[in-house]
Amino acid sequence: MFTVTGNDALDLLYIIQYFQKIEIYLIILLSYNLFLISINESKLENILLKIFPTKLVKLYIKSLLILKRSRYIIIPCFLILIIIANIYSYYYLDFFINNLNKIIEVYFKK
């Protein structure tokens, strides 16, 4: 999960980078869900029927409708997770910056 190097300063930077990646992935998922909510199912179904088999299109439209019904749960959950990832990355970055002098003393002034 984390790239543990044994160096506390580098490990802290890896954790900050990990939370930033989580935040980016969640923003992509949130924007994808917002895009899917705005799609008109009938037009999409007509377009997909020209390309894919009917059974596959019906399955996709059914899953799209389930996603649209659950948007009141999914979107706030993604927003809460984005906020949590942002707070943690801010917290660890603030900790790193506040203790930068001590970190430099430990590693460079031996």
Secondary structure as UniProt FT lines:
FT   HELIX           8..37
FT   HELIX           41..51
FT   HELIX           54..69
FT   HELIX           71..98
FT   HELIX           100..108
//
